[in-house]
Amino acid sequence: MTQEKPALFTDLGLAEPLLKAVQETGYTTPTPIQAKAIPLAMQGLDLMAGAQTGTGKTAAFSLPILQRLLPLASTSTSPAKHPVRALILAPTRELAIQVADNIKLYAKHTALRSHVVFGGVDIKTQLSALKQGVEILVATPGRLLDHVEQKSVQLNQVQILVLDEADRMLDMGFMPDLKRILALLPKQRQTLMFSATFSNEIKKLADDFLKNPTLIEVARSNATNDNVEQILYAVDSHEKQMLLVQLLQEDSTKQVIVFTKTKLSASRLSRALQKQDINADAIHGDKSQKERLEALEAFKAGKTQALVATDVAARGLDINELPMVINYEIPTSPEDYVHRIGRTGRAGAKGIAISLMSPEEEKYWVEIEKLIKISVSKQVKTPALESKRGTAPKASSTKAASHRKAPKHDPWFDRPYEPMANNTPSKPAINAYAKKKPVAALLGGLAFKRNQEPKR
């Protein structure tokens, strides 16, 4: 039976300092996932919660953590009074930073400390805060293990573990790190798993990490947001870039995330857009943390129109009122499609998700429609010959070539073959050979002069 959503955050039983922080953000009504997850998490139950991206999953686990740890908050300066009691693992640096920012926002009226650690930056810059002690630690798995090896963090007092974007965290590529981390945690703990997508395989893997979890799904599993209009354009691969430029030059396109599958294609596409006078930048795993943060800040501030990103940016990017995303390359994983288009249409706003599908990518789109259980009408799209800014594509040069005059025909080539009168080489050929100038000998070779013996 579906639980009715409370009218206000005040109905959830949150402490006054937390309610004050929530009210200062401007929110009064919890989202469906918050309404269901917060009361259960506050009871100490293990949860496996699935909700569409952009529906407030971060607050759904941050607020219960703060509520449960509030009685243990201390104003003491002693690090021993601030052990790590809650550990939140995130698959990407961007998501970890976003989660940490939200926790600081909700905890600002409490004495609870929080910090975030991630790779891509000097580990020494993260040591100072850890030495002072933090109750809530947000981390990417690899960097957390780096700190464990340096003995800069202790995990033996962790009471709550959160796996954010759990489908990716439980992907086989993360399993070795996760098993090492879980071995360091107390067995008696609460574990919360939050994600936009849950496959049957992921649910089986979750059995190893959770104890009698309560499953929460506020929407159909692996569903896309109804606020997002999905558009599918069928286009040849060699015309994708031309069509993308055309879409970005339309007046209604002010801010767009463009998704590619590889870091190389993201960099190349970003440079190609810049050559078309489109303010674009790329964000992917090969860029330093400083470069990625600068690119994100410029995009959020409206200085960059198109942010070309790999799927590393699809997890956790939270940009207020992002109007559009474009799938320049169709993802091979259907779950990645759900996360990509979840960047738009957040918090009840409207959004548009455009996908450019080449004939070679149709097999991936079939799997996407199976997952989201929606059939998107395919539109055949041919780029205009000239862009709005007057840049003609290279293909237009073929028209000019058709107006060139054909070379005059020489009748000599139509004459039949006539054999030479004799087989004696012509004198001009001999004379031409004889008139050749002497060539300097190389590497001690023989030098000849006409009508002379070689020198000894």
Phi, psi and omega per residue, in radians:
M1 nan 2.312 -3.076
T2 -1.307 2.250 3.109
Q3 -1.360 2.322 -3.117
E4 -1.268 2.422 -3.105
K5 -1.246 2.275 3.094
P6 -1.082 2.733 -3.092
A7 -1.288 -0.633 -3.040
L8 -2.430 2.878 3.048
F9 -1.118 -0.451 3.138
T10 -1.120 -0.314 3.130
D11 -1.415 -0.115 -3.036
L12 -1.603 -0.103 3.111
G13 1.416 0.405 3.132
L14 -1.343 2.617 3.121
A15 -1.177 2.760 -3.063
E16 -1.030 -0.743 3.133
P17 -1.073 -0.579 3.127
L18 -1.315 -0.715 3.106
L19 -1.077 -0.680 3.135
K20 -1.093 -0.749 3.135
A21 -1.148 -0.697 3.126
V22 -1.131 -0.771 -3.137
Q23 -1.100 -0.594 3.133
E24 -1.213 -0.382 3.057
T25 -1.359 -0.247 3.128
G26 1.731 -0.020 -3.131
Y27 -1.629 2.386 3.096
T28 -2.154 -0.483 -3.086
T29 -1.965 2.209 3.125
P30 -1.253 2.624 3.042
T31 -1.315 2.895 -3.129
P32 -0.964 -0.727 -3.132
I33 -1.189 -0.633 3.099
Q34 -1.171 -0.739 -3.115
A35 -1.095 -0.601 -3.112
K36 -1.527 -0.704 -3.000
A37 -1.406 -0.673 -3.022
I38 -1.059 -0.851 -3.138
P39 -1.090 -0.691 -3.123
L40 -1.217 -0.714 3.134
A41 -1.163 -0.596 3.117
M42 -1.176 -0.365 3.091
Q43 -1.437 -0.125 3.133
G44 1.560 0.227 -3.108
L45 -1.416 2.614 2.975
D46 -1.314 2.413 -3.076
L47 -2.236 2.534 2.943
M48 -2.183 1.720 -2.952
A49 -1.944 2.216 3.098
G50 -2.044 2.262 3.117
A51 -2.666 2.721 3.124
Q52 -1.088 2.562 3.095
T53 -1.060 2.390 3.115
G54 1.567 0.248 -3.120
T55 -1.872 0.245 3.037
G56 1.619 0.568 -3.140
K57 -1.118 -0.611 -3.087
T58 -1.085 -0.816 3.108
A59 -1.171 -0.460 -3.105
A60 -1.158 -0.453 3.048
F61 -1.905 -0.429 -3.130
S62 -1.179 -0.788 -3.097
L63 -1.142 -0.757 3.074
P64 -1.104 -0.642 3.102
I65 -1.068 -0.845 -3.139
L66 -1.098 -0.683 3.130
Q67 -1.096 -0.761 -3.095
R68 -1.263 -0.548 -3.105
L69 -1.564 -0.175 -3.059
L70 -0.999 -0.698 3.109
P71 -1.124 -0.332 -3.121
L72 -1.682 0.018 -3.111
A73 -1.128 2.469 -3.105
S74 -2.389 2.505 3.082
T75 -1.646 0.044 3.138
S76 -1.130 2.564 3.090
T77 -1.500 -0.093 -3.118
S78 -1.270 2.218 3.103
P79 -1.025 -0.483 -3.131
A80 -1.125 -0.404 3.121
K81 -1.471 -0.047 -3.099
H82 -2.288 1.048 3.084
P83 -1.303 2.825 3.099
V84 -1.251 1.991 -3.131
R85 -1.893 -0.359 3.109
A86 -2.330 2.272 -3.135
L87 -2.093 2.181 3.129
I88 -2.042 2.079 -3.139
L89 -1.797 2.338 -3.133
A90 -2.270 2.571 -3.067
P91 -1.323 -0.398 -3.069
T92 -2.287 2.776 3.115
R93 -1.099 -0.741 -3.099
E94 -1.085 -0.760 3.141
L95 -1.161 -0.716 3.128
A96 -1.054 -0.747 3.134
I97 -1.127 -0.738 -3.138
Q98 -1.098 -0.782 3.125
V99 -1.080 -0.775 -3.135
A100 -1.086 -0.689 3.108
D101 -1.090 -0.709 3.134
N102 -1.161 -0.705 3.139
I103 -1.127 -0.753 3.094
K104 -1.061 -0.644 3.141
L105 -1.129 -0.773 -3.102
Y106 -1.339 -0.405 -3.073
A107 -1.715 0.137 -2.991
K108 -1.160 -0.355 3.114
H109 -1.753 0.285 3.112
T110 -2.136 3.038 3.106
A111 -1.682 0.129 -3.127
L112 -1.299 2.416 -3.139
R113 -1.832 2.572 3.090
S114 -2.475 2.744 -3.140
H115 -2.712 2.799 3.126
V116 -2.229 2.421 3.078
V117 -2.258 2.413 -3.125
F118 -2.725 2.836 -3.130
G119 -1.392 3.069 3.124
G120 1.611 -0.124 3.095
V121 -2.292 2.875 3.135
D122 -1.101 2.213 -3.090
I123 -1.128 -0.430 -3.109
K124 -1.126 -0.497 -3.139
T125 -1.214 -0.252 -3.091
Q126 -1.765 -0.117 -3.029
L127 -1.290 -0.628 -3.043
S128 -1.036 -0.860 -3.119
A129 -1.137 -0.648 3.139
L130 -1.176 -0.634 3.132
K131 -1.168 -0.517 3.131
Q132 -1.336 -0.326 3.113
G133 1.712 2.342 3.090
V134 -2.468 2.425 3.108
E135 -1.446 -0.539 -3.082
I136 -2.133 2.106 -3.113
L137 -2.073 2.150 3.050
V138 -1.802 2.322 -3.014
A139 -2.673 2.698 2.867
T140 -1.578 2.563 -2.994
P141 -1.001 -0.787 -3.084
G142 -1.078 -0.818 -3.127
R143 -1.206 -0.583 3.087
L144 -1.060 -0.763 3.123
L145 -1.150 -0.558 3.046
D146 -1.048 -0.759 3.141
H147 -1.212 -0.621 3.099
V148 -1.079 -0.755 3.134
E149 -1.139 -0.573 3.110
Q150 -1.493 0.004 3.135
K151 1.026 0.564 3.098
S152 -1.625 -0.065 3.101
V153 -2.553 2.468 3.091
Q154 -2.040 2.351 -3.058
L155 -2.009 0.239 -3.040
N156 -1.394 -0.052 3.091
Q157 -2.042 0.282 3.135
V158 -1.185 2.201 3.125
Q159 -1.811 -0.450 -3.078
I160 -2.326 2.260 3.056
L161 -2.044 2.302 3.085
V162 -2.107 2.259 2.999
L163 -1.890 1.804 -3.139
D164 -1.554 2.514 -2.987
E165 0.915 1.042 -2.964
A166 -1.114 -0.511 -3.133
D167 -1.087 -0.724 3.099
R168 -1.317 -0.622 3.140
M169 -1.128 -0.570 -3.129
L170 -1.648 0.109 3.019
D171 -1.057 2.618 -3.045
M172 -1.004 -0.479 3.125
G173 -1.172 -0.419 -3.137
F174 -1.699 -0.191 -3.028
M175 -1.008 -0.798 -3.132
P176 -1.019 -0.787 3.129
D177 -1.139 -0.717 -3.127
L178 -1.118 -0.713 -3.141
K179 -1.137 -0.664 3.098
R180 -1.132 -0.722 -3.132
I181 -1.187 -0.774 -3.112
L182 -1.110 -0.521 3.112
A183 -1.186 -0.338 -3.128
L184 -1.593 -0.165 -3.066
L185 -1.643 2.669 3.031
P186 -1.073 2.508 3.134
K187 -1.200 -0.565 3.102
Q188 -1.515 1.715 -3.121
R189 -2.729 2.931 3.038
Q190 -1.765 2.378 -3.138
T191 -2.160 2.246 -3.140
L192 -2.098 2.272 3.091
M193 -2.067 2.182 3.141
F194 -2.204 2.375 3.113
S195 -2.878 2.799 3.068
A196 -1.450 -0.378 -3.076
T197 -2.343 2.485 3.062
F198 -2.445 1.944 3.042
S199 -1.519 2.906 3.119
N200 -1.096 -0.615 3.120
E201 -1.134 -0.678 3.127
I202 -1.150 -0.660 3.130
K203 -1.127 -0.616 3.091
K204 -1.176 -0.732 3.117
L205 -1.147 -0.558 -3.119
A206 -1.141 -0.392 3.113
D207 -1.063 -0.448 -3.140
D208 -1.364 -0.286 -3.017
F209 -1.960 -0.422 -3.057
L210 -1.994 2.674 3.106
K211 -1.961 1.979 3.134
N212 0.787 0.995 -3.058
P213 -1.236 2.627 3.007
T214 -1.598 2.191 -3.117
L215 -1.580 2.193 3.115
I216 -2.123 2.156 3.040
E217 -2.366 1.883 -3.101
V218 -1.454 -0.180 3.069
A219 -2.490 2.940 3.107
R220 -0.962 2.398 -3.095
S221 -0.973 2.346 3.104
N222 1.107 0.471 -3.123
A223 -1.443 2.757 3.030
T224 -1.762 2.815 -3.072
N225 -1.271 2.319 3.123
D226 -1.169 -0.340 3.141
N227 -1.332 -0.145 -3.080
V228 -1.764 2.124 3.058
E229 -1.457 2.108 -3.094
Q230 -1.736 2.206 -3.118
I231 -2.160 2.323 -3.122
L232 -2.103 2.091 3.092
Y233 -1.892 2.198 3.028
A234 -1.552 2.107 -3.040
V235 -2.588 2.542 3.082
D236 -1.162 2.635 -3.074
S237 -1.008 -0.738 -3.067
H238 -1.278 -0.158 3.121
E239 -1.825 -0.030 -3.092
K240 -1.043 -0.837 -3.075
Q241 -1.097 -0.706 3.128
M242 -1.112 -0.702 3.126
L243 -1.205 -0.676 3.119
L244 -1.075 -0.777 3.105
V245 -1.029 -0.747 3.141
Q246 -1.078 -0.741 3.138
L247 -1.155 -0.693 -3.097
L248 -1.277 -0.383 -3.128
Q249 -1.544 -0.032 3.080
E250 -1.276 2.572 -3.043
D251 -1.059 -0.560 -3.061
S252 -1.348 -0.187 -3.082
T253 -1.664 1.700 -3.087
K254 -1.761 -0.618 -3.036
Q255 -2.612 2.117 -3.017
V256 -2.469 2.446 2.893
I257 -1.741 2.204 3.139
V258 -1.906 2.126 -3.061
F259 -1.742 2.342 3.002
T260 -2.144 2.979 -3.095
K261 -1.609 -0.431 -3.061
T262 -2.221 2.765 3.106
K263 -1.155 -0.648 -3.128
L264 -1.131 -0.802 -3.135
S265 -1.174 -0.533 3.091
A266 -1.147 -0.773 3.139
S267 -1.146 -0.783 -3.125
R268 -1.107 -0.763 -3.110
L269 -1.160 -0.677 3.118
S270 -1.068 -0.779 3.125
R271 -1.145 -0.664 3.133
A272 -1.128 -0.685 3.119
L273 -1.177 -0.655 3.109
Q274 -1.095 -0.607 3.109
K275 -1.194 -0.352 3.087
Q276 -1.652 0.327 3.124
D277 1.112 0.521 3.049
I278 -1.817 2.208 -3.119
N279 -1.267 1.736 -3.041
A280 -2.265 2.714 3.052
D281 -2.578 2.849 -3.115
A282 -2.076 2.591 3.069
I283 -2.381 2.153 3.136
H284 -2.798 3.115 -3.000
G285 -1.161 -0.380 -3.116
D286 -1.392 -0.241 3.133
K287 -1.466 2.609 3.127
S288 -1.197 2.828 3.137
Q289 -1.054 -0.647 3.129
K290 -1.108 -0.766 3.135
E291 -1.141 -0.685 -3.125
R292 -1.175 -0.751 3.131
L293 -1.142 -0.699 3.112
E294 -1.113 -0.716 3.122
A295 -1.127 -0.714 3.129
L296 -1.150 -0.763 -3.124
E297 -1.129 -0.701 3.113
A298 -1.125 -0.652 3.137
F299 -1.222 -0.771 3.138
K300 -1.109 -0.573 -3.126
A301 -1.401 -0.068 3.135
G302 1.464 0.140 3.125
K303 -1.357 -0.421 3.123
T304 -1.980 2.266 -3.129
Q305 -1.426 -0.797 -3.070
A306 -2.104 2.152 3.062
L307 -1.876 1.908 -3.124
V308 -1.524 2.166 -2.974
A309 -2.418 2.632 2.954
T310 -1.552 3.139 -3.082
D311 -1.184 -0.207 3.057
V312 -1.064 -0.504 -3.138
A313 -1.543 -0.201 -3.102
A314 -1.284 -0.378 -3.083
R315 -1.625 1.833 2.979
G316 1.660 -0.126 3.105
L317 -1.119 2.151 -3.120
D318 -2.119 1.774 -3.123
I319 -2.097 2.097 -3.054
N320 -1.028 2.209 3.013
E321 0.959 0.721 3.033
L322 -1.146 2.086 -3.004
P323 -1.385 -0.436 -2.973
M324 -2.688 2.552 2.906
V325 -2.240 2.607 3.122
I326 -2.240 2.184 3.038
N327 -1.539 1.641 3.138
Y328 -1.182 -0.609 3.038
E329 -2.200 2.310 -3.124
I330 -1.238 2.257 -3.124
P331 -1.211 2.567 3.112
T332 -1.342 -0.404 3.096
S333 -1.730 2.096 -3.135
P334 -1.032 -0.597 3.140
E335 -1.102 -0.582 3.115
D336 -1.120 -0.553 3.098
Y337 -1.097 -0.750 3.136
V338 -1.054 -0.747 -3.131
H339 -1.234 -0.649 3.141
R340 -1.046 -0.955 -3.043
I341 -1.310 -0.189 3.060
G342 -1.268 -0.096 3.077
R343 -1.277 -0.357 3.122
T344 -1.982 2.865 -3.130
G345 1.208 0.587 -3.087
R346 -1.562 2.645 3.065
A347 0.940 0.690 3.077
G348 1.478 -0.076 3.136
A349 -1.354 2.795 3.087
K350 -1.483 2.636 3.128
G351 -2.641 2.868 3.132
I352 -2.228 2.328 3.074
A353 -2.130 1.992 -3.120
I354 -1.867 2.325 3.107
S355 -2.084 2.274 3.097
L356 -1.782 1.907 -3.026
M357 -1.942 2.110 3.045
S358 -1.518 2.857 3.128
P359 -0.981 -0.570 -3.119
E360 -1.238 -0.299 -3.063
E361 -1.752 0.040 -3.100
E362 -1.055 -0.600 -3.126
K363 -1.133 -0.547 3.092
Y364 -1.263 -0.643 -3.127
W365 -1.183 -0.594 3.085
V366 -1.019 -0.755 -3.139
E367 -1.197 -0.597 3.113
I368 -1.120 -0.791 -3.129
E369 -1.159 -0.539 3.068
K370 -1.137 -0.676 -3.104
L371 -1.252 -0.856 -3.052
I372 -1.465 -0.172 3.104
K373 0.992 0.667 3.083
I374 -2.354 2.389 3.066
S375 -1.761 2.043 -3.124
V376 -1.698 2.218 -3.115
S377 -1.117 2.285 -3.134
K378 -1.539 2.263 3.103
Q379 -1.994 2.261 3.083
V380 -1.401 2.151 -3.050
K381 -2.140 2.172 3.069
T382 -1.987 2.196 -3.128
P383 -1.093 2.561 3.081
A384 -1.156 2.645 -3.118
L385 -1.153 -0.541 3.128
E386 -2.218 2.382 3.100
S387 -1.354 2.973 -3.096
K388 -1.096 -0.525 -3.098
R389 -1.571 0.178 3.000
G390 1.492 0.215 3.136
T391 -1.543 1.977 -3.103
A392 -1.436 2.406 3.102
P393 -1.193 2.799 -3.104
K394 -1.089 -0.481 -3.092
A395 -1.071 -0.397 -3.104
S396 -1.168 -0.278 -3.124
S397 -1.185 -0.329 3.136
T398 -1.194 -0.521 3.127
K399 -1.177 -0.724 3.123
A400 -1.143 -0.603 -3.111
A401 -1.154 -0.498 -3.115
S402 -1.200 -0.327 -3.123
H403 -1.584 -0.062 3.128
R404 -1.226 2.509 3.131
K405 -1.307 2.393 3.113
A406 -1.261 2.539 3.139
P407 -1.112 2.574 3.137
K408 -1.138 2.534 -3.111
H409 -1.483 2.308 3.126
D410 -1.664 2.029 -3.105
P411 -1.151 -0.265 -3.120
W412 -1.055 -0.558 -3.088
F413 -1.289 -0.183 3.113
D414 -1.584 -0.135 -3.118
R415 -1.219 2.560 3.110
P416 -1.230 2.834 -3.134
Y417 -1.185 2.314 3.107
E418 -2.137 1.983 -3.133
P419 -1.183 2.716 3.129
M420 -1.223 2.629 -3.106
A421 -1.120 -0.650 3.087
N422 -2.497 2.967 -3.084
N423 -1.637 0.092 -3.132
T424 -1.301 2.261 3.123
P425 -1.034 2.482 -3.120
S426 -1.187 2.616 -3.120
K427 -1.058 -0.693 3.139
P428 -0.982 -0.588 3.137
A429 -1.170 -0.707 3.139
I430 -1.160 -0.797 -3.132
N431 -1.073 -0.660 3.139
A432 -1.112 -0.635 3.133
Y433 -1.236 -0.706 -3.071
A434 -1.198 -0.494 -3.080
K435 -1.449 -0.004 3.131
K436 -1.131 2.403 -3.130
K437 -1.282 2.595 3.093
P438 -1.064 2.517 3.140
V439 -1.864 2.349 -3.136
A440 -1.107 2.423 -3.121
A441 -1.260 2.519 3.128
L442 -1.963 2.449 3.057
L443 0.984 0.686 3.071
G444 1.347 0.342 -3.141
G445 -1.270 3.136 -3.109
L446 -1.499 2.399 3.088
A447 -1.914 2.205 -3.113
F448 -1.922 2.529 2.912
K449 -2.099 2.566 -3.082
R450 -1.019 2.350 3.110
N451 1.100 0.387 3.100
Q452 -2.282 2.685 3.085
E453 -1.349 2.635 3.089
P454 -1.150 2.569 3.122
K455 -1.300 2.523 3.130
R456 -1.645 nan nan
